[in-house]
Amino acid sequence: MSETPMPGTAKPAGGTTPTLVSAPASVVAATAATVVVSSVPNNSTGGNPNGSSSSVAAAASQAEPDMKGWLLKWTNYLKGYQKRWFVLSKGVLSYYRAEHGAGPYAGGRSAAGKLSIRRRRKGPRPESKGTMMQCLRAPRSPTRLVPSSLPDSNSNSSNALMKKHSKKLKKNQAEMAHTCRGTISLHGALIHTVDSCTFVISNGGTQTFHIKAANEVERQSWVTALELAKAKAIRAMESDEEEEDNTANTIPSEELNLVVRELTVRLENLKTCYDLITKHGAALQRALSELETGDDLANKTKIVSERATLFRISSNAMINACSDYLQTAQTQGHKWSKMLQHERDQKLHLEEMVEQLARQHSHLEQAATRHRPNAATSASDDEDNEFYDAQEEGGSVTQEDSSFILNIPVTTHHNHRRNSNDATGSSSEGEEGNSETQQVLVVAENLDNMDVTDRISVHSSQALTPTLSNQSKVVRKRRTRVTDKPNYPLNLWSIIKNCIGKDLSKIPMPVNFNEPLSMLQRLTEDFEYAEILDKAAQAKDTCEQLAYVTAFTVSSYSTTSNRTGKPFNPLLGETYECDRTEDLGWRCINEQVSHHPPMAAQYCEGRGWRCWQEFTMTSKFRGKYIQIVPLGYTHVEFPATGNKYTWRKVTTTVHNIIVGKLWVDNHGDMEIFGEGSAKGVKCHLKYLPYSYFTRDTQRRVKGVVMDNSNQVKWVINGTWDTKIEIAPVTSTSGSMENPVYKTGNYKTAWTRRMPPPDSDKYYNFTLLACQLNEPEPSVAPTDSRLRPDQRLMEDGKWNESNQEKLRLEECQRARRRQREAEAETAAAEGRPYPPYEPIWFGKEKEEGTDQLVHVYKGTYWDSKAKQDWSKCPTIF
């Protein structure tokens, strides 16, 4: 068979590889595809034309997707759910913006065609099998350009190319909607049903699809199809792994030696090419320098041409040798990386199996211990951190759910005070440095023995809040909701365009990300369940009192489960008062005492207790999420007994900052220390981080209350978004290093009051949150209720709110610049310049430390009674 060059190629002399001329890309691609298809033998038909049609029909039926249709997919926090076309095929779920034909490869080349072309391009080149001298004698020729000797034909071809490019551009624009927007493989995916119409698919990493169907029937059909496709994908992967185990994982030593020898030869070729390039390069440089003398130009030009030819040949040989070495290294590297990944997967699978066996063993031992008469539980036999399956959220406490293991850091002194080393830390991070911990096991007794008194106390926790019906005098009727949130689209490009060339501190963030509450009002929400402190004030036992205080600290996180809006940053000098003495029995005052860094001071007093805190925080942006680490401390004191307790809040993480639906998680360790009459009493509380793979209850909180002798007296158990239950310790067993505490009956210390069903229309506000920004008479002129941008946002006037927000921020910057200028003038004149001083709080040295904290002066309510606001600055 004679060798005829393809159109657009020229056959050089000597039988070397054809050199590619500037042929159209479509001709090259079509030729390559023809070569690939013709090289595949047709064993099934035996040359029968009918067999070809049957194979095509079989391929077409195989390309049909398992399921396809329109669904709503969550895109981002701004656009919400958008309509997308989903295609389920071969264990892969894909989605498009427009309706798609037959699977993820419809509308283009088949997957087999792409793969065949790719493998052919990556195949070994014929020259790579030759020796070094063959590479020098027959180098690869570069692309030969045909000179344009005919200007008329060249002009016509240019016009044709222009028309072809225009048609191709229009075709690409028409096919944009049919491009696959994303895929997720189902073999390792988690399929979770949220409600009657919504389900979530996640691979445990970066891919998560939140999908909503039109009705429950459609949702169930999709979930069933996804589960079947997942099972098929798992079976296919297991079969592939078995083949790999029989072939790739058993590589003989001869193959290893062959690979090493081949790489050594390639490396020697590279060294030889390097020497040749160095030699001919130096010769070419000498010839060029001699050419500058100007004598015998013809002879010297010939010498330069010869040297350049030798240098070009050596360079081509170097390029070929590098390509051969790289190809060999990539081929072998891919094989070894695949083997290494397989070994890692096998190791993880083995670890999971061992962990599962250990859990089952622990379950059996625990069950045998419970049914064994007069048997003492030994903690030395239970070394795993988790013993029981997770309880259903919102369900009642069972005996297994109320039993857990907790690692308590061993401390010999009260190191909870802030110092120079923990100025930037948090309770969730500071405890990780403790090297010594004590492991305790908490086991609950049979809960069937709960008497009627305990049952009444459990179900009467919500009756602690006074209502209007049981008040002797008429109290003010307050609103129960705010204006619905308008559906304003957010143009991210307009925000980015306005930020170009500006300082980061001067970039105005639109109110679309906010909720119509300030940070001072958000801090006041901590006292939504202040009736828990009323109950704690009535407790006679110090440890039981601390258990109720612990439940109160957890209740402040209940609204973060579905509240993702950002509160307004308070202006310097901004205040907020909340007087609910008539109906709820407490009142508080807040003030923004510092702007850089942002810091707020709060003081609240209720029935037999008073609470104050200095709230500041630091944030850490991690790309996909942002961590908010509180730095200030919170204190609560009961004047009747002199008991005082101090704690710091745990870390809050906001996930899916860039893409996806925002959700909040609270995690870390919290230490609550007793002071005053309660000195020595403490509580260690652990917030478990949210995880898709844990068998424990999500958002779980567990802890213990210890007395002066570090003996556990009360147990804390529950979730920070539902309820907290406490139980006394009735007996202790086990060793000193690993004690086992048996508890009595649990009683509910706090239960969350769920927001109204339609609260998603108005920022997911609770009843108290709706009343925080309600207009009040006779408040200070710096009160957050009088802030104009916040009020405009609540009324639904977001455009006006953005303009007002920009004006207030610019006014604050102007006041800061004025103070800085006055400070510079005072420094130049040698006189002291007094720093900014808050109105209602003053700096004092904290008891037991050398730190200055903001303490309430006690003059606000007297000034309100006199309506004396002369000290208040003009900030609005």
JOKA-V102488 format. One line per field, one symbol per residue. phi: phi as a letter, one per 20 degrees, with the letter a starting at -180 (. if undefined). psi: psi as a letter, one per 30 degrees, with the letter a starting at -180 (. if undefined). burial: b if it has 16 or more other C-alpha atoms within 10 Angstrom, else e. A space follows every 10 residues. Layout:
phi->???
psi->???
burial->???
This chain:
phi->.fedfffncc effnmffgef efefffffff ffffffffee fdeedmnfff ffffffffff ffffffabre bedfeafeem ecfcedcdbl mcdcccecfd fcnfdfnbff fffgffffff feffffffee effffffcff effeeefeed ffffffffff ffffffffff ffffegfeff ercbeefced dceebfcdbc cbemceebdd ccefbfffff ffffffffff ffffffffff fffffedfed efffffffff ffffffffff ffffffffff ffffffffff fffnelffff ffffffffff ffffffffff ffffffffff ffffffffff ffffffffff ffffffffff ffgfffffff eefldeedff eddeecdcff effneffdff fedadcedfe cdbedeffbf edfdebffdf ffffedcded ddceffffef efffffffed ffefffdffd efdfdfedfd adffffeefd efffffffef ndfffdfeef ffeecfbeff fffffgefdf fffffffefe efffffffff ffffffefff fcddfeffff ffnfcbdbdd ffddnbbbcc beebdcffbc dcbcccfnbb cbbddbbccc ednebcdddf dfddcccdff dmfcccbcfe fdddelfeco efbdcdbpdc dddecmfefo ebcdccefff bfdfeeffle cbacddefem efdcddbqcf dcacccbfee bcbneffcfc dddefecfeb cfeffgfeff fcmlfeffff efefgcemef fefffeffff fffffnefff ffffffffff ffffffffff ffffffffem dfdfffdfed ccecfffncd eecedffndf fffffelddf effedd
psi->kkjkklkglk jllgglkkkk lilkeeeeee eeeeeeeffk kifffggkee eeeeeeeeee effklekllk lkkkelfefb kkkljkkjkh gkklllflkl diafglgall eeeeeeeeee eflkkefffa leeeeeeilk klkkkkkifj eeeeeeeeee eeeeeeeeee eeefgefgkk fllkkffglk jkkeaffklk kkggcfjkkj kkleleeeee eeeeeeeeee eeeeeeeeee eeeeefdefi klfeeeeeee eeeeeeeeee eeeeeeeeef eeeeeeeeef ffefkieeee eeeeeeeeee eeeeeeeeee eeeeeeeeee eeeeeeeeee eeeeeeeeee eeeeeeeeee eeeeeeeeee fkkhkkkkff fjflfkfllk lkkfllklee egklkkjkkj kfljgfkkaf fgfgalffff fffkfklkkk kkkkljffgk leeeeeeegg ffgfkklffg kelklkkllf llkkklikkk jeeeeeeffk glkefgjkkl fffllhklee eeefffgehf feeeeeffke keeeeeeeee eeeefffeff egjgkklkkk lkfklkkjjh eeefglllkk kjfkejlkkk kkkkkajglk klljklllkj kgdflkkjjk fllkkkkjfe fgkkkklkll kkkjlheekl kklkkklakk kjkklbfgkf klkkkkjklk kfflflkkhk kkllkkafgg kkelkkkakf gdlkklklkf lkaaleeilk kklakkkkfk kkjkllegff fighkleeef fegkkklgll fgkffgkeee eeeefgieee eeeeeeeeee eeeeeeeeee eeeeeeeefg lkjklkklef klklkkkflg kklkkkfgfe eeeeefhjhf fkljf.
burial->eeeeeeeebe eeeeeebbbb eeeeeeebee ebbeeeeeee eeeeeeeeee eeeeeeeeee eebbbbbbeb bbbbbbbbee bebbbbbbbb bbbbbbbbbb ebbbbeeeee eeeeebbeee eeeeeebbee ebeebbeebb eeeeeeeeee eeeeeeeeee eeeeeeeeee eeeeeeebbb eebbbbbebb beeeeebbbb bbbeeeebbb bbbeeeebbb ebbeebbebb bbbbeeeeee eeeeeeeebe eeeeeeeeee eebeebbebb ebbeebbeeb bebbeebbee beeeeeeeeb eebbeebbeb bbbbbbbbbb bbebbebbbe eeeeeeeebe ebeeeeeeee eeeeeeebbe ebbeebeeee eeeeeebebe ebeeebbbee beeeeebeeb bbbbbbbbbe eeeeebebee eeeebbbbbb beeeeeeebb bbbbbeeeee eeeeeeebee bbeebeeeee eeeeeeeeee bbeebeeeee eeeeeeeeee eeeeeeebeb bbebbbbbbb bebbbbbbbb bbbbbbbeee ebbbbbbbbb bbbbbbbbbb eebbbbbbbb bbbbbbbbee eebbbbbbbb bbbbeeebbb bbbbbbbbbb bbbbbbbeee eeeebbbbbb bbbbbbbbee eebbbbbbbb bbbbbbbeeb bbbbbbbbbb bbbbbeebeb bbbbbbbbbb eeeeebbbbb bbbbbbbeee ebbbbbbbbb bbbbbbbbbe ebebeeebbb bbbbbbbbbb bbbeeeeebe ebbbbbbbbb bbbeeeeebb bbbbbbbbbb bbbbbbebbe bbebbbebbe ebeeeeeebe eebeeeeeee eeeeeeebbb beeeeeeeee eebbbbeeeb eeeeeeeeee ebeebb
